[in-house]
Amino acid sequence: MKYLTNAFANYLVFQGRANRAQFWFFMLWAWVITGLVTALTGGKGADGSVSFLAWLVGAVFFFPSWAVTVRRLHDSNRSGWWILLNFVPLIGQIWLFILLILAGTMGPNRYGQRPM
């Protein structure tokens, strides 16, 4: 739970580093909460569109997830611009996933000290 609150406390901080635990536990919480809200609302509104509550939860997680992803890329000494791989269909998303599961650099790098 501390990873979720940490990400929301730093939801517009695109500097610094986030280790694998910070990133993946935040993503786990985001997926669980979004999945629960979608399941409870049926995912659809009365007119067949996405329910307002499901849309609202997605909007709430949008900036924190981008910020923690950029910080995760910084942990492996990569620019946050690598997040744009997300817009390359399939290959870019697979490559970004690989970058996010790689270990970060030991000790300090150009983006700061190693997170605890």
TORFI-252706 format. One record per atom (N, C-alpha, C): chain; atom name; residue in one letter; x, y, z. Coordinates in pm, whole numbers, plus 50000, padded with zeros to 5 digits. Layout:
# TORFI-252706
   ch   at   aa      px      py      pz
    A   CA    a       X       Y       Z
...
# end
This chain:
# TORFI-252706
   ch   at   aa      px      py      pz
    A    N    m   50082   49881   50000
    A   CA    m   50000   50000   50000
    A    C    m   50086   50126   50000
    A    N    k   50207   50116   50061
    A   CA    k   50294   50233   50065
    A    C    k   50340   50274   49925
    A    N    y   50350   50178   49834
    A   CA    y   50390   50211   49697
    A    C    y   50281   50289   49625
    A    N    l   50156   50256   49654
    A   CA    l   50044   50327   49595
    A    C    l   50040   50471   49645
    A    N    t   50052   50489   49775
    A   CA    t   50049   50625   49830
    A    C    t   50171   50705   49788
    A    N    n   50286   50640   49777
    A   CA    n   50408   50708   49732
    A    C    n   50392   50758   49589
    A    N    a   50334   50677   49503
    A   CA    a   50316   50717   49363
    A    C    a   50218   50833   49353
    A    N    f   50113   50832   49433
    A   CA    f   50018   50943   49429
    A    C    f   50076   51069   49492
    A    N    a   50164   51054   49589
    A   CA    a   50230   51171   49649
    A    C    a   50325   51236   49549
    A    N    n   50378   51156   49456
    A   CA    n   50473   51206   49355
    A    C    n   50414   51195   49214
    A    N    y   50285   51223   49201
    A   CA    y   50218   51197   49074
    A    C    y   50262   51287   48960
    A    N    l   50328   51397   48986
    A   CA    l   50381   51482   48880
    A    C    l   50532   51497   48889
    A    N    v   50597   51405   48958
    A   CA    v   50743   51407   48971
    A    C    v   50801   51311   48868
    A    N    f   50862   51369   48764
    A   CA    f   50922   51289   48658
    A    C    f   51074   51286   48670
    A    N    q   51125   51322   48788
    A   CA    q   51267   51320   48815
    A    C    q   51295   51214   48920
    A    N    g   51419   51170   48924
    A   CA    g   51455   51071   49024
    A    C    g   51437   50929   48972
    A    N    r   51435   50836   49064
    A   CA    r   51434   50695   49028
    A    C    r   51329   50620   49108
    A    N    a   51279   50511   49049
    A   CA    a   51187   50419   49118
    A    C    a   51238   50278   49093
    A    N    n   51258   50202   49199
    A   CA    n   51306   50065   49181
    A    C    n   51194   49974   49131
    A    N    r   51230   49850   49104
    A   CA    r   51131   49756   49050
    A    C    r   51014   49736   49143
    A    N    a   51038   49725   49272
    A   CA    a   50928   49703   49367
    A    C    a   50832   49821   49366
    A    N    q   50885   49943   49368
    A   CA    q   50798   50060   49366
    A    C    q   50710   50060   49241
    A    N    f   50770   50032   49128
    A   CA    f   50695   50033   49002
    A    C    f   50592   49922   48995
    A    N    w   50635   49798   49018
    A   CA    w   50545   49685   48997
    A    C    w   50436   49675   49102
    A    N    f   50464   49712   49226
    A   CA    f   50358   49710   49326
    A    C    f   50256   49820   49300
    A    N    f   50302   49937   49253
    A   CA    f   50206   50040   49215
    A    C    f   50118   49991   49101
    A    N    m   50179   49931   48999
    A   CA    m   50102   49881   48884
    A    C    m   50004   49772   48928
    A    N    l   50048   49685   49018
    A   CA    l   49959   49580   49067
    A    C    l   49836   49642   49133
    A    N    w   49858   49739   49223
    A   CA    w   49745   49805   49288
    A    C    w   49656   49876   49187
    A    N    a   49716   49942   49090
    A   CA    a   49637   50013   48988
    A    C    a   49551   49915   48909
    A    N    w   49608   49803   48868
    A   CA    w   49532   49703   48791
    A    C    w   49421   49642   48875
    A    N    v   49450   49611   49000
    A   CA    v   49348   49551   49088
    A    C    v   49232   49648   49111
    A    N    i   49264   49772   49145
    A   CA    i   49158   49871   49171
    A    C    i   49078   49899   49045
    A    N    t   49144   49917   48933
    A   CA    t   49074   49942   48808
    A    C    t   48989   49822   48769
    A    N    g   49042   49702   48787
    A   CA    g   48966   49581   48755
    A    C    g   48844   49565   48843
    A    N    l   48859   49593   48972
    A   CA    l   48745   49582   49063
    A    C    l   48635   49683   49028
    A    N    v   48674   49806   49002
    A   CA    v   48574   49908   48966
    A    C    v   48506   49871   48835
    A    N    t   48581   49824   48740
    A   CA    t   48523   49784   48612
    A    C    t   48428   49666   48631
    A    N    a   48469   49570   48712
    A   CA    a   48383   49454   48736
    A    C    a   48256   49492   48812
    A    N    l   48268   49579   48911
    A   CA    l   48153   49619   48990
    A    C    l   48054   49705   48911
    A    N    t   48106   49785   48818
    A   CA    t   48017   49869   48737
    A    C    t   47974   49800   48609
    A    N    g   48027   49683   48585
    A   CA    g   47997   49615   48459
    A    C    g   48076   49671   48343
    A    N    g   48156   49773   48370
    A   CA    g   48241   49832   48267
    A    C    g   48167   49920   48168
    A    N    k   48035   49914   48168
    A   CA    k   47958   49989   48070
    A    C    k   47857   50078   48140
    A    N    g   47833   50194   48081
    A   CA    g   47729   50283   48130
    A    C    g   47595   50242   48070
    A    N    a   47493   50318   48100
    A   CA    a   47358   50287   48051
    A    C    a   47349   50293   47899
    A    N    d   47428   50381   47837
    A   CA    d   47422   50395   47692
    A    C    d   47525   50308   47620
    A    N    g   47593   50218   47691
    A   CA    g   47689   50127   47630
    A    C    g   47832   50179   47630
    A    N    s   47851   50303   47671
    A   CA    s   47986   50358   47678
    A    C    s   48051   50314   47810
    A    N    v   48177   50349   47825
    A   CA    v   48247   50316   47949
    A    C    v   48179   50391   48063
    A    N    s   48159   50323   48174
    A   CA    s   48092   50388   48287
    A    C    s   48176   50504   48338
    A    N    f   48108   50604   48391
    A   CA    f   48178   50722   48440
    A    C    f   48275   50687   48551
    A    N    l   48237   50597   48639
    A   CA    l   48324   50560   48750
    A    C    l   48451   50489   48699
    A    N    a   48435   50400   48602
    A   CA    a   48552   50332   48544
    A    C    a   48643   50433   48474
    A    N    w   48583   50529   48404
    A   CA    w   48660   50632   48337
    A    C    w   48734   50718   48440
    A    N    l   48666   50753   48548
    A   CA    l   48725   50836   48652
    A    C    l   48845   50767   48718
    A    N    v   48833   50638   48746
    A   CA    v   48944   50564   48806
    A    C    v   49062   50560   48710
    A    N    g   49036   50539   48582
    A   CA    g   49143   50541   48483
    A    C    g   49212   50676   48476
    A    N    a   49133   50782   48485
    A   CA    a   49189   50917   48482
    A    C    a   49273   50945   48607
    A    N    v   49230   50894   48720
    A   CA    v   49304   50915   48845
    A    C    v   49441   50848   48839
    A    N    f   49450   50732   48776
    A   CA    f   49576   50658   48769
    A    C    f   49665   50701   48652
    A    N    f   49617   50786   48563
    A   CA    f   49691   50819   48441
    A    C    f   49827   50884   48471
    A    N    f   49828   51000   48536
    A   CA    f   49955   51070   48560
    A    C    f   50047   50996   48656
    A    N    p   49997   50940   48766
    A   CA    p   50090   50865   48853
    A    C    p   50157   50748   48782
    A    N    s   50084   50680   48693
    A   CA    s   50145   50566   48624
    A    C    s   50251   50611   48525
    A    N    w   50229   50723   48457
    A   CA    w   50333   50775   48366
    A    C    w   50454   50821   48446
    A    N    a   50431   50888   48558
    A   CA    a   50544   50939   48637
    A    C    a   50628   50825   48695
    A    N    v   50563   50723   48748
    A   CA    v   50639   50612   48806
    A    C    v   50709   50531   48696
    A    N    t   50652   50526   48577
    A   CA    t   50718   50458   48465
    A    C    t   50843   50534   48422
    A    N    v   50835   50665   48414
    A   CA    v   50953   50745   48379
    A    C    v   51061   50728   48485
    A    N    r   51022   50733   48612
    A   CA    r   51122   50713   48719
    A    C    r   51182   50573   48714
    A    N    r   51103   50474   48674
    A   CA    r   51155   50337   48660
    A    C    r   51257   50331   48547
    A    N    l   51230   50398   48437
    A   CA    l   51327   50404   48328
    A    C    l   51455   50474   48373
    A    N    h   51440   50577   48454
    A   CA    h   51558   50647   48507
    A    C    h   51642   50555   48594
    A    N    d   51578   50460   48662
    A   CA    d   51652   50368   48749
    A    C    d   51750   50284   48669
    A    N    s   51716   50255   48545
    A   CA    s   51808   50178   48460
    A    C    s   51892   50270   48372
    A    N    n   51903   50398   48411
    A   CA    n   51985   50499   48345
    A    C    n   51939   50525   48201
    A    N    r   51808   50521   48179
    A   CA    r   51751   50552   48048
    A    C    r   51666   50678   48059
    A    N    s   51657   50749   47951
    A   CA    s   51575   50868   47947
    A    C    s   51428   50831   47961
    A    N    g   51351   50920   48018
    A   CA    g   51208   50898   48030
    A    C    g   51137   50899   47896
    A    N    w   51202   50950   47793
    A   CA    w   51142   50952   47660
    A    C    w   51121   50812   47604
    A    N    w   51186   50712   47663
    A   CA    w   51163   50574   47619
    A    C    w   51018   50532   47641
    A    N    i   50944   50604   47724
    A   CA    i   50804   50572   47747
    A    C    i   50722   50584   47618
    A    N    l   50773   50660   47523
    A   CA    l   50702   50676   47396
    A    C    l   50699   50546   47316
    A    N    l   50779   50448   47355
    A   CA    l   50770   50316   47292
    A    C    l   50630   50258   47307
    A    N    n   50558   50304   47407
    A   CA    n   50423   50257   47431
    A    C    n   50332   50282   47312
    A    N    f   50365   50380   47229
    A   CA    f   50281   50414   47115
    A    C    f   50316   50335   46989
    A    N    v   50422   50254   46995
    A   CA    v   50456   50166   46882
    A    C    v   50382   50035   46905
    A    N    p   50291   50000   46816
    A   CA    p   50210   49879   46840
    A    C    p   50295   49754   46858
    A    N    l   50259   49676   46955
    A   CA    l   50314   49546   46990
    A    C    l   50464   49545   47017
    A    N    i   50548   49569   46918
    A   CA    i   50693   49561   46936
    A    C    i   50740   49664   47039
    A    N    g   50690   49786   47029
    A   CA    g   50730   49890   47123
    A    C    g   50685   49858   47264
    A    N    q   50565   49805   47278
    A   CA    q   50514   49771   47410
    A    C    q   50591   49654   47471
    A    N    i   50628   49558   47388
    A   CA    i   50708   49446   47438
    A    C    i   50846   49496   47482
    A    N    w   50907   49581   47400
    A   CA    w   51039   49633   47433
    A    C    w   51035   49716   47561
    A    N    l   50931   49800   47576
    A   CA    l   50918   49880   47698
    A    C    l   50900   49789   47820
    A    N    f   50821   49684   47806
    A   CA    f   50803   49588   47915
    A    C    f   50937   49527   47956
    A    N    i   51019   49492   47858
    A   CA    i   51152   49435   47887
    A    C    i   51238   49536   47962
    A    N    l   51234   49662   47917
    A   CA    l   51312   49766   47985
    A    C    l   51267   49784   48130
    A    N    l   51137   49768   48154
    A   CA    l   51083   49790   48288
    A    C    l   51113   49674   48384
    A    N    i   51140   49554   48331
    A   CA    i   51171   49442   48420
    A    C    i   51320   49427   48445
    A    N    l   51404   49497   48367
    A   CA    l   51548   49489   48389
    A    C    l   51586   49554   48521
    A    N    a   51694   49506   48580
    A   CA    a   51743   49562   48706
    A    C    a   51794   49704   48683
    A    N    g   51782   49786   48785
    A   CA    g   51835   49922   48780
    A    C    g   51985   49922   48800
    A    N    t   52045   50037   48777
    A   CA    t   52189   50048   48798
    A    C    t   52219   50050   48947
    A    N    m   52327   49986   48983
    A   CA    m   52370   49984   49122
    A    C    m   52436   50118   49154
    A    N    g   52404   50173   49267
    A   CA    g   52463   50300   49306
    A    C    g   52401   50416   49230
    A    N    p   52461   50533   49243
    A   CA    p   52404   50652   49178
    A    C    p   52424   50647   49026
    A    N    n   52332   50712   48956
    A   CA    n   52347   50734   48813
    A    C    n   52310   50878   48784
    A    N    r   52296   50917   48659
    A   CA    r   52272   51057   48627
    A    C    r   52136   51108   48674
    A    N    y   52050   51018   48721
    A   CA    y   51917   51057   48769
    A    C    y   51905   51057   48921
    A    N    g   52015   51029   48989
    A   CA    g   52014   51037   49135
    A    C    g   52061   50911   49202
    A    N    q   52041   50908   49333
    A   CA    q   52079   50794   49414
    A    C    q   51985   50678   49391
    A    N    r   52033   50559   49420
    A   CA    r   51950   50439   49408
    A    C    r   51839   50443   49514
    A    N    p   51713   50421   49474
    A   CA    p   51606   50424   49573
    A    C    p   51611   50302   49664
    A    N    m   51563   50320   49784
    A   CA    m   51561   50210   49882
    A    C    m   51440   50125   49865
# end
